[in-house]
Amino acid sequence: MGDAQKIDALHARHMDRAIALALRGAGLVSPNPMVGCVIVSDADAIVGEGWHEGPGAPHAEVGALADAGEKARGATAYVTLEPCNHHGRTGPCTEALIEAGVAEVIYAMDDPNPLAAGGADRLRTAGIKVYGGVGEESARHVNRAWLHFIANKRPYVVGKTAMTLDGRIATASGESQWITSEESRKAGHHLRAAADAIIAGAGTIIADDPALTARTDRGIDTPLRIVLDSTARTAPGAKVYERSDIVGQGGALLATTDAAPASRLSAFKEMGVDILVLPADDAGRPDLHALLCALHARNIVSVLVEGGGEVLGGFFDADLLDEIDMFIAPKLFGGGKPAFGGDGVERLTEADRFSFQQMKTDGPDFRFKGVRRKEGA
């Protein structure tokens, strides 16, 4: 291995560690990006680590510099995102790096937010060596939802379904709990914990009465729970609308239309449920484009669409799914309710919308993760 290859491998190793640190902020930092940072001495030893832990908390660089202390002077900082160059809830990371006396900054991707960009130029002006693009592909993947939110002015939409081999989410009688294994359900809770909001339709709420909370090793997370209910026919006392004292409680949002009776909406208001009246689509359901526009205005970066089949089919038909997670149990129903309702595609060429990766769960099920082929759509 030549010297250049050794240097590239060294940079990749340290950036991989910074990316791993960034992932500790999954589900905690929105509407900010996940960022990790390591400080490396000239002896190739990591002397400081940090990651962004949440809005208002110190940025990754500040945390890593505090961890490194005086060892940061003359060291190299590896950061997954170009250091910010603006005053927000916290001060500019560029000034913290300059004051600490680092000699070099290596970052993965440019900051697309015009309010925070320009950090690389500021560091160069201060005499610090700066290199960008190291580990960029991995860093962009970690923050794909945030990058999509910035570029497209709407949340990143992830669809999730648990189904049989023949694509059913319930039997002919409506029985659906549980199709997939405990291991698959655990993975589904991690998807919930990573999202800012969870969307379900009125049919799912009435049939299953889910709480839509995320139960993981770090406890119970409660993202914003959104129910699509054009006539407010769900019960105000359903679990999804319950209030609690959980830290980070996202609350509940009833997305409805003018067809909902005022008396029904009053009952939800008394429960403390937020109400969003949207224009109706041709089928009389809340318009999904209008919903995502409203969620963007509320700084909702990512949403998880859990169903049921008509809701998932609606997002699919509207070409609003950016990613899809399908948990498939080795079972056959031979009838029942399909995982995707709606109109579907008319031509085979339209069915090649996602690039799929097959994964095995810890249990008996299979998992397919698909990411839309057209980036930034």
C-alpha positions as a Python dict, from the first residue, in 0.01 Angstrom:
ca = {
    (1, 'M'): (0, 0, 0),
    (2, 'G'): (144, 337, -106),
    (3, 'D'): (159, 645, 114),
    (4, 'A'): (-145, 804, -53),
    (5, 'Q'): (-349, 489, 0),
    (6, 'K'): (-245, 474, 364),
    (7, 'I'): (-353, 835, 413),
    (8, 'D'): (-688, 767, 243),
    (9, 'A'): (-743, 461, 463),
    (10, 'L'): (-655, 665, 772),
    (11, 'H'): (-901, 938, 679),
    (12, 'A'): (-1171, 681, 604),
    (13, 'R'): (-1122, 508, 942),
    (14, 'H'): (-1154, 828, 1141),
    (15, 'M'): (-1450, 951, 936),
    (16, 'D'): (-1624, 616, 986),
    (17, 'R'): (-1590, 671, 1359),
    (18, 'A'): (-1733, 1023, 1328),
    (19, 'I'): (-2030, 886, 1132),
    (20, 'A'): (-2089, 620, 1397),
    (21, 'L'): (-2098, 896, 1659),
    (22, 'A'): (-2340, 1099, 1446),
    (23, 'L'): (-2586, 808, 1446),
    (24, 'R'): (-2620, 835, 1824),
    (25, 'G'): (-2838, 1137, 1755),
    (26, 'A'): (-3091, 941, 1545),
    (27, 'G'): (-3442, 1046, 1641),
    (28, 'L'): (-3314, 1311, 1883),
    (29, 'V'): (-3174, 1604, 1684),
    (30, 'S'): (-3449, 1701, 1440),
    (31, 'P'): (-3487, 1948, 1276),
    (32, 'N'): (-3107, 1957, 1286),
    (33, 'P'): (-2878, 1710, 1106),
    (34, 'M'): (-2695, 1425, 1277),
    (35, 'V'): (-2329, 1522, 1315),
    (36, 'G'): (-2027, 1346, 1465),
    (37, 'C'): (-1672, 1465, 1524),
    (38, 'V'): (-1343, 1314, 1634),
    (39, 'I'): (-1023, 1499, 1722),
    (40, 'V'): (-705, 1315, 1623),
    (41, 'S'): (-354, 1402, 1741),
    (42, 'D'): (-49, 1404, 1514),
    (43, 'A'): (32, 1062, 1660),
    (44, 'D'): (-290, 927, 1503),
    (45, 'A'): (-463, 890, 1839),
    (46, 'I'): (-824, 994, 1897),
    (47, 'V'): (-812, 1247, 2179),
    (48, 'G'): (-1169, 1378, 2164),
    (49, 'E'): (-1515, 1268, 2047),
    (50, 'G'): (-1849, 1440, 2023),
    (51, 'W'): (-2187, 1428, 1855),
    (52, 'H'): (-2488, 1654, 1834),
    (53, 'E'): (-2735, 1536, 2099),
    (54, 'G'): (-3031, 1762, 2026),
    (55, 'P'): (-3156, 2111, 1938),
    (56, 'G'): (-2991, 2369, 2162),
    (57, 'A'): (-2723, 2123, 2277),
    (58, 'P'): (-2356, 2181, 2187),
    (59, 'H'): (-2265, 2086, 1833),
    (60, 'A'): (-2046, 1783, 1766),
    (61, 'E'): (-1729, 1988, 1721),
    (62, 'V'): (-1777, 2173, 2049),
    (63, 'G'): (-1832, 1846, 2234),
    (64, 'A'): (-1524, 1685, 2079),
    (65, 'L'): (-1309, 1989, 2155),
    (66, 'A'): (-1423, 1987, 2517),
    (67, 'D'): (-1338, 1618, 2536),
    (68, 'A'): (-993, 1678, 2388),
    (69, 'G'): (-904, 1986, 2594),
    (70, 'E'): (-551, 2113, 2528),
    (71, 'K'): (-480, 1807, 2314),
    (72, 'A'): (-687, 1970, 2039),
    (73, 'R'): (-410, 2222, 1969),
    (74, 'G'): (-231, 2120, 1651),
    (75, 'A'): (-467, 1825, 1600),
    (76, 'T'): (-696, 1726, 1312),
    (77, 'A'): (-1075, 1740, 1340),
    (78, 'Y'): (-1286, 1493, 1141),
    (79, 'V'): (-1646, 1613, 1105),
    (80, 'T'): (-1934, 1458, 913),
    (81, 'L'): (-2070, 1799, 807),
    (82, 'E'): (-1896, 2123, 713),
    (83, 'P'): (-1858, 2320, 1040),
    (84, 'C'): (-2128, 2585, 1076),
    (85, 'N'): (-2044, 2951, 1041),
    (86, 'H'): (-2340, 3123, 1200),
    (87, 'H'): (-2494, 3219, 1534),
    (88, 'G'): (-2805, 3013, 1612),
    (89, 'R'): (-2894, 2860, 1947),
    (90, 'T'): (-2520, 2803, 1980),
    (91, 'G'): (-2215, 2987, 1848),
    (92, 'P'): (-2030, 2909, 1523),
    (93, 'C'): (-1830, 2587, 1531),
    (94, 'T'): (-1573, 2753, 1306),
    (95, 'E'): (-1479, 2996, 1583),
    (96, 'A'): (-1457, 2715, 1838),
    (97, 'L'): (-1217, 2521, 1612),
    (98, 'I'): (-1005, 2830, 1548),
    (99, 'E'): (-987, 2918, 1917),
    (100, 'A'): (-890, 2560, 2007),
    (101, 'G'): (-595, 2580, 1769),
    (102, 'V'): (-668, 2279, 1549),
    (103, 'A'): (-434, 2254, 1252),
    (104, 'E'): (-658, 2073, 1007),
    (105, 'V'): (-1029, 2005, 949),
    (106, 'I'): (-1151, 1720, 732),
    (107, 'Y'): (-1525, 1702, 668),
    (108, 'A'): (-1756, 1472, 474),
    (109, 'M'): (-2014, 1693, 305),
    (110, 'D'): (-2086, 2059, 242),
    (111, 'D'): (-2362, 2221, 445),
    (112, 'P'): (-2657, 2284, 207),
    (113, 'N'): (-2824, 2521, 453),
    (114, 'P'): (-2738, 2875, 333),
    (115, 'L'): (-2772, 3004, 691),
    (116, 'A'): (-2489, 2781, 814),
    (117, 'A'): (-2268, 2742, 506),
    (118, 'G'): (-1931, 2905, 449),
    (119, 'G'): (-1751, 2732, 732),
    (120, 'A'): (-1474, 2589, 515),
    (121, 'D'): (-1382, 2931, 377),
    (122, 'R'): (-1379, 3083, 725),
    (123, 'L'): (-1142, 2813, 851),
    (124, 'R'): (-907, 2857, 553),
    (125, 'T'): (-900, 3231, 613),
    (126, 'A'): (-781, 3157, 968),
    (127, 'G'): (-493, 2947, 832),
    (128, 'I'): (-642, 2603, 898),
    (129, 'K'): (-601, 2332, 635),
    (130, 'V'): (-943, 2214, 516),
    (131, 'Y'): (-1043, 1915, 305),
    (132, 'G'): (-1397, 1814, 212),
    (133, 'G'): (-1561, 1508, 56),
    (134, 'V'): (-1408, 1237, 277),
    (135, 'G'): (-1678, 973, 339),
    (136, 'E'): (-1936, 1192, 170),
    (137, 'E'): (-2157, 911, 41),
    (138, 'S'): (-2196, 756, 387),
    (139, 'A'): (-2253, 1092, 551),
    (140, 'R'): (-2521, 1185, 298),
    (141, 'H'): (-2695, 852, 353),
    (142, 'V'): (-2707, 909, 729),
    (143, 'N'): (-2866, 1250, 678),
    (144, 'R'): (-3073, 1166, 370),
    (145, 'A'): (-3396, 1276, 540),
    (146, 'W'): (-3255, 1613, 644),
    (147, 'L'): (-3096, 1674, 303),
    (148, 'H'): (-3429, 1592, 137),
    (149, 'F'): (-3612, 1826, 375),
    (150, 'I'): (-3373, 2113, 291),
    (151, 'A'): (-3375, 2055, -85),
    (152, 'N'): (-3742, 1970, -147),
    (153, 'K'): (-3925, 2168, 121),
    (154, 'R'): (-4119, 1864, 242),
    (155, 'P'): (-4058, 1581, 489),
    (156, 'Y'): (-3881, 1260, 391),
    (157, 'V'): (-4148, 990, 376),
    (158, 'V'): (-4076, 633, 484),
    (159, 'G'): (-4344, 368, 435),
    (160, 'K'): (-4354, 60, 656),
    (161, 'T'): (-4564, -252, 628),
    (162, 'A'): (-4572, -598, 786),
    (163, 'M'): (-4723, -856, 553),
    (164, 'T'): (-4743, -1216, 438),
    (165, 'L'): (-4567, -1366, 136),
    (166, 'D'): (-4879, -1296, -68),
    (167, 'G'): (-4880, -931, 35),
    (168, 'R'): (-5160, -933, 293),
    (169, 'I'): (-5175, -726, 612),
    (170, 'A'): (-5491, -885, 757),
    (171, 'T'): (-5706, -1192, 711),
    (172, 'A'): (-6048, -1179, 546),
    (173, 'S'): (-6200, -1128, 893),
    (174, 'G'): (-5963, -839, 967),
    (175, 'E'): (-5728, -1023, 1207),
    (176, 'S'): (-5377, -877, 1185),
    (177, 'Q'): (-5194, -913, 1518),
    (178, 'W'): (-4939, -1043, 1481),
    (179, 'I'): (-4834, -1131, 1125),
    (180, 'T'): (-4460, -1082, 1169),
    (181, 'S'): (-4224, -1190, 1446),
    (182, 'E'): (-4122, -1013, 1764),
    (183, 'E'): (-3786, -939, 1603),
    (184, 'S'): (-3952, -762, 1311),
    (185, 'R'): (-4174, -564, 1546),
    (186, 'K'): (-3865, -455, 1737),
    (187, 'A'): (-3708, -328, 1414),
    (188, 'G'): (-4031, -145, 1341),
    (189, 'H'): (-4011, 35, 1674),
    (190, 'H'): (-3663, 157, 1581),
    (191, 'L'): (-3811, 301, 1261),
    (192, 'R'): (-4069, 483, 1472),
    (193, 'A'): (-3803, 619, 1708),
    (194, 'A'): (-3606, 761, 1416),
    (195, 'A'): (-3905, 950, 1273),
    (196, 'D'): (-4041, 1290, 1371),
    (197, 'A'): (-4397, 1181, 1305),
    (198, 'I'): (-4598, 864, 1243),
    (199, 'I'): (-4895, 858, 1006),
    (200, 'A'): (-5183, 612, 1017),
    (201, 'G'): (-5531, 608, 870),
    (202, 'A'): (-5863, 607, 1050),
    (203, 'G'): (-5925, 244, 954),
    (204, 'T'): (-5608, 129, 1132),
    (205, 'I'): (-5694, 328, 1444),
    (206, 'I'): (-6046, 185, 1459),
    (207, 'A'): (-5940, -173, 1387),
    (208, 'D'): (-5626, -201, 1601),
    (209, 'D'): (-5631, 97, 1844),
    (210, 'P'): (-5249, 134, 1831),
    (211, 'A'): (-5064, 377, 2058),
    (212, 'L'): (-4800, 439, 1787),
    (213, 'T'): (-4526, 487, 2046),
    (214, 'A'): (-4169, 369, 1991),
    (215, 'R'): (-4035, 123, 2247),
    (216, 'T'): (-3659, 77, 2222),
    (217, 'D'): (-3363, 20, 2452),
    (218, 'R'): (-3359, 390, 2539),
    (219, 'G'): (-3718, 376, 2664),
    (220, 'I'): (-4045, 499, 2517),
    (221, 'D'): (-4036, 769, 2250),
    (222, 'T'): (-4351, 939, 2130),
    (223, 'P'): (-4313, 1111, 1794),
    (224, 'L'): (-4596, 1327, 1668),
    (225, 'R'): (-4883, 1089, 1586),
    (226, 'I'): (-5090, 1188, 1283),
    (227, 'V'): (-5425, 1031, 1202),
    (228, 'L'): (-5573, 1077, 853),
    (229, 'D'): (-5945, 1093, 919),
    (230, 'S'): (-6154, 1286, 668),
    (231, 'T'): (-6473, 1286, 879),
    (232, 'A'): (-6328, 1261, 1233),
    (233, 'R'): (-6486, 917, 1277),
    (234, 'T'): (-6213, 784, 1506),
    (235, 'A'): (-6279, 790, 1881),
    (236, 'P'): (-6124, 1085, 2069),
    (237, 'G'): (-6041, 836, 2344),
    (238, 'A'): (-5829, 611, 2118),
    (239, 'K'): (-5480, 531, 2244),
    (240, 'V'): (-5316, 729, 1966),
    (241, 'Y'): (-5466, 1050, 2108),
    (242, 'E'): (-5367, 988, 2470),
    (243, 'R'): (-5154, 1251, 2643),
    (244, 'S'): (-4872, 1159, 2878),
    (245, 'D'): (-4576, 1302, 3066),
    (246, 'I'): (-4320, 1123, 2849),
    (247, 'V'): (-4021, 1346, 2778),
    (248, 'G'): (-4020, 1441, 2412),
    (249, 'Q'): (-4394, 1379, 2377),
    (250, 'G'): (-4486, 1471, 2023),
    (251, 'G'): (-4859, 1499, 2078),
    (252, 'A'): (-5130, 1399, 1833),
    (253, 'L'): (-5257, 1561, 1516),
    (254, 'L'): (-5593, 1493, 1352),
    (255, 'A'): (-5559, 1559, 979),
    (256, 'T'): (-5912, 1598, 851),
    (257, 'T'): (-6129, 1787, 598),
    (258, 'D'): (-6427, 2022, 595),
    (259, 'A'): (-6646, 1711, 596),
    (260, 'A'): (-6573, 1659, 967),
    (261, 'P'): (-6866, 1778, 1185),
    (262, 'A'): (-6786, 2066, 1419),
    (263, 'S'): (-6921, 1869, 1714),
    (264, 'R'): (-6670, 1591, 1649),
    (265, 'L'): (-6381, 1835, 1623),
    (266, 'S'): (-6479, 1994, 1955),
    (267, 'A'): (-6440, 1657, 2125),
    (268, 'F'): (-6087, 1627, 1993),
    (269, 'K'): (-6002, 1980, 2100),
    (270, 'E'): (-6113, 1897, 2453),
    (271, 'M'): (-5864, 1608, 2449),
    (272, 'G'): (-5583, 1846, 2354),
    (273, 'V'): (-5551, 1702, 2004),
    (274, 'D'): (-5415, 1939, 1740),
    (275, 'I'): (-5650, 1968, 1441),
    (276, 'L'): (-5538, 2033, 1085),
    (277, 'V'): (-5816, 2086, 830),
    (278, 'L'): (-5685, 2009, 482),
    (279, 'P'): (-5835, 2030, 136),
    (280, 'A'): (-5988, 1702, 22),
    (281, 'D'): (-5858, 1503, -274),
    (282, 'D'): (-6084, 1359, -545),
    (283, 'A'): (-6180, 1073, -311),
    (284, 'G'): (-6267, 1307, -24),
    (285, 'R'): (-5957, 1217, 178),
    (286, 'P'): (-5708, 1469, 325),
    (287, 'D'): (-5480, 1582, 43),
    (288, 'L'): (-5136, 1431, 104),
    (289, 'H'): (-4940, 1704, -74),
    (290, 'A'): (-5109, 1966, 143),
    (291, 'L'): (-5036, 1755, 451),
    (292, 'L'): (-4664, 1734, 377),
    (293, 'C'): (-4651, 2106, 305),
    (294, 'A'): (-4809, 2177, 644),
    (295, 'L'): (-4568, 1939, 818),
    (296, 'H'): (-4270, 2109, 655),
    (297, 'A'): (-4391, 2439, 799),
    (298, 'R'): (-4386, 2269, 1141),
    (299, 'N'): (-4022, 2158, 1093),
    (300, 'I'): (-4116, 1791, 1061),
    (301, 'V'): (-3816, 1645, 877),
    (302, 'S'): (-3922, 1281, 845),
    (303, 'V'): (-4245, 1083, 870),
    (304, 'L'): (-4316, 712, 895),
    (305, 'V'): (-4633, 594, 719),
    (306, 'E'): (-4758, 282, 895),
    (307, 'G'): (-5084, 224, 715),
    (308, 'G'): (-5318, 76, 660),
    (309, 'G'): (-5314, -39, 304),
    (310, 'E'): (-5524, 246, 165),
    (311, 'V'): (-5299, 508, 323),
    (312, 'L'): (-4982, 341, 196),
    (313, 'G'): (-5142, 303, -145),
    (314, 'G'): (-5235, 670, -142),
    (315, 'F'): (-4878, 777, -77),
    (316, 'F'): (-4757, 533, -344),
    (317, 'D'): (-5006, 659, -602),
    (318, 'A'): (-4907, 1019, -526),
    (319, 'D'): (-4540, 923, -571),
    (320, 'L'): (-4461, 1057, -223),
    (321, 'L'): (-4277, 755, -77),
    (322, 'D'): (-3903, 819, -56),
    (323, 'E'): (-3823, 492, 117),
    (324, 'I'): (-4012, 172, 201),
    (325, 'D'): (-3950, -97, 465),
    (326, 'M'): (-4138, -422, 409),
    (327, 'F'): (-4131, -696, 672),
    (328, 'I'): (-4246, -1023, 517),
    (329, 'A'): (-4350, -1325, 720),
    (330, 'P'): (-4335, -1677, 570),
    (331, 'K'): (-4714, -1713, 577),
    (332, 'L'): (-4996, -1722, 322),
    (333, 'F'): (-5348, -1582, 373),
    (334, 'G'): (-5484, -1640, 24),
    (335, 'G'): (-5717, -1341, 58),
    (336, 'G'): (-5768, -1065, 309),
    (337, 'K'): (-5648, -708, 293),
    (338, 'P'): (-5358, -605, 64),
    (339, 'A'): (-5056, -414, 192),
    (340, 'F'): (-5105, -150, -78),
    (341, 'G'): (-5446, -25, -184),
    (342, 'G'): (-5513, 258, -425),
    (343, 'D'): (-5496, 253, -802),
    (344, 'G'): (-5143, 115, -841),
    (345, 'V'): (-4933, 130, -1157),
    (346, 'E'): (-5062, 72, -1508),
    (347, 'R'): (-4732, -14, -1677),
    (348, 'L'): (-4448, -242, -1578),
    (349, 'T'): (-4197, 40, -1627),
    (350, 'E'): (-4366, 228, -1343),
    (351, 'A'): (-4295, -58, -1102),
    (352, 'D'): (-3920, 4, -1102),
    (353, 'R'): (-3944, 305, -874),
    (354, 'F'): (-3727, 177, -587),
    (355, 'S'): (-3388, 16, -548),
    (356, 'F'): (-3435, -272, -304),
    (357, 'Q'): (-3197, -437, -62),
    (358, 'Q'): (-3293, -769, 95),
    (359, 'M'): (-3207, -823, 460),
    (360, 'K'): (-3273, -1108, 701),
    (361, 'T'): (-3425, -1020, 1036),
    (362, 'D'): (-3313, -1189, 1356),
    (363, 'G'): (-3629, -1400, 1345),
    (364, 'P'): (-3802, -1599, 1068),
    (365, 'D'): (-3905, -1299, 857),
    (366, 'F'): (-3740, -1123, 566),
    (367, 'R'): (-3706, -749, 525),
    (368, 'F'): (-3684, -551, 205),
    (369, 'K'): (-3568, -189, 222),
    (370, 'G'): (-3629, 19, -88),
    (371, 'V'): (-3498, 368, -161),
    (372, 'R'): (-3643, 559, -452),
    (373, 'R'): (-3414, 563, -753),
    (374, 'K'): (-3476, 925, -842),
    (375, 'E'): (-3273, 1114, -583),
    (376, 'G'): (-3430, 1427, -439),
    (377, 'A'): (-3774, 1365, -588),
}
